[in-house]
């Protein structure tokens, strides 16, 4: 039985999940192909995709392998912050978000507050970036643990079945 409510007022359903699964495997899949696979009209698929995008359920785009474009070093930095104000934290996050070598920045729970993935062309550049950030924010960074990412085995894939 089809759901009569709009996506904006409901949770995603099995058809939405199927669309997302198809797009994960091939982000360039055509609407006609998706519509055939899940037994919906092209217009319905398009509306569902636009609504899921509007609700920030997914973001259309591409994934780039940093190593393939000249950044062989990826470092996962765990950052613990001192007891700081909300404004100081906001400023720090905005600075890292705007940094051209920061490709991921996540708030985390546990011993550290943030995890930050940096990319670099070589060890000298990685050391320079790390030093600049640590010196600029030495008053709010309590701890900094850096680990090199050797290989990516899985990246952002969700089994919605």
C-alpha positions in Angstrom: 0.0 0.0 0.0 1.6 3.3 -1.0 2.3 5.9 1.6 0.2 9.0 1.1 2.2 11.4 3.3 4.9 13.6 1.9 8.5 12.8 2.9 8.8 16.1 4.6 6.3 14.9 7.2 7.4 11.2 7.5 10.5 9.1 8.0 12.2 7.5 5.0 10.5 4.3 3.8 11.8 1.2 1.9 11.6 2.9 -1.5 13.7 5.8 -0.2 16.2 3.3 1.2 16.4 1.5 -2.1 17.1 4.8 -3.8 19.9 5.6 -1.4 21.4 2.1 -1.8 21.4 2.5 -5.6 23.0 6.0 -5.3 25.7 4.7 -3.0 26.8 2.2 -5.6 26.5 4.6 -8.5 26.0 8.2 -7.7 25.5 8.9 -11.5 22.6 6.4 -11.9 19.9 7.8 -14.1 16.4 8.4 -12.9 15.0 5.9 -15.4 17.3 3.2 -14.2 16.4 3.9 -10.5 12.7 4.1 -11.3 12.8 0.7 -13.0 14.7 -1.0 -10.2 12.3 0.1 -7.5 9.0 0.2 -9.5 8.2 3.9 -9.3 7.7 6.6 -11.8 10.6 8.8 -12.8 8.8 11.8 -11.3 8.3 10.0 -8.0 12.0 9.0 -7.8 13.0 12.6 -8.6 10.7 14.1 -6.0 11.9 11.6 -3.4 15.5 12.4 -4.2 15.0 16.2 -4.0 13.1 15.9 -0.7 15.8 13.7 0.8 18.4 16.1 -0.4 16.4 19.0 1.1 16.2 17.2 4.4 20.0 16.6 4.4 19.5 12.8 4.4 22.1 12.7 1.7 24.4 15.0 -0.2 25.1 14.6 -3.9 28.7 14.7 -4.8 31.8 12.7 -5.4 34.4 11.0 -3.3 38.0 11.8 -4.1 41.0 9.6 -3.1 43.5 12.2 -1.8 46.4 9.9 -2.6 45.4 9.8 -6.3 45.6 13.6 -6.5 49.0 14.1 -4.9 48.3 13.9 -1.2 49.9 10.6 -0.1 49.8 11.4 3.6 46.5 11.2 5.6 46.6 11.8 9.3 43.8 11.2 11.8 44.3 13.7 14.6 42.4 13.3 17.9 42.1 16.6 19.7 41.2 17.1 23.3 40.1 20.6 24.2 40.6 22.4 27.5 37.5 23.7 29.4 36.7 26.4 26.9 33.8 28.7 26.1 31.3 27.9 23.4 32.7 30.9 21.4 36.3 29.6 21.6 35.2 26.2 20.4 33.1 27.7 17.6 36.1 29.7 16.4 38.4 26.7 16.5 35.9 24.5 14.6 35.4 27.3 12.0 39.1 27.7 11.6 39.7 23.9 11.0 36.6 23.7 8.7 38.1 26.5 6.5 41.6 24.9 6.4 42.3 23.7 2.9 44.1 20.5 4.2 41.4 19.4 6.6 39.1 17.0 4.8 37.1 15.6 7.7 36.2 17.2 11.1 34.0 15.4 13.5 32.9 16.0 17.1 33.4 12.8 19.0 32.6 11.4 22.5 35.1 9.8 24.8 38.7 10.8 25.7 38.9 13.3 22.9 36.5 16.0 21.6 37.3 16.1 17.9 38.8 14.0 15.2 40.3 15.8 12.3 41.7 14.2 9.1 44.5 16.2 7.5 46.0 15.6 4.0 49.6 16.5 3.1 52.0 16.1 0.2 54.9 15.1 2.4 56.0 14.8 6.0 57.4 18.4 6.0 54.0 19.8 5.0 52.2 17.6 7.6 54.5 18.8 10.3 54.1 22.4 9.2 50.3 22.2 9.2 50.2 20.4 12.6 52.6 22.9 14.2 50.7 25.9 12.8 47.4 24.7 14.2 48.9 23.6 17.6 50.7 26.9 18.1 47.8 29.1 17.1 45.4 27.2 19.4 47.9 26.2 22.2 45.7 27.9 24.8 42.7 25.6 24.0 44.3 22.3 22.9 44.9 20.0 25.9 46.0 16.9 23.9 46.8 16.0 20.3 47.3 12.5 19.1 48.2 11.9 15.5 48.0 8.7 13.6 48.8 8.1 9.9 46.1 6.4 7.9 47.8 3.6 5.9 44.9 2.3 3.9 41.1 2.8 3.5 39.2 -0.4 3.6 35.7 1.0 3.7 34.4 4.5 3.4 30.9 5.8 4.0 28.8 2.9 2.9 25.5 2.2 4.7 23.6 -1.0 4.4 19.9 0.2 4.5 18.3 -3.2 3.8 
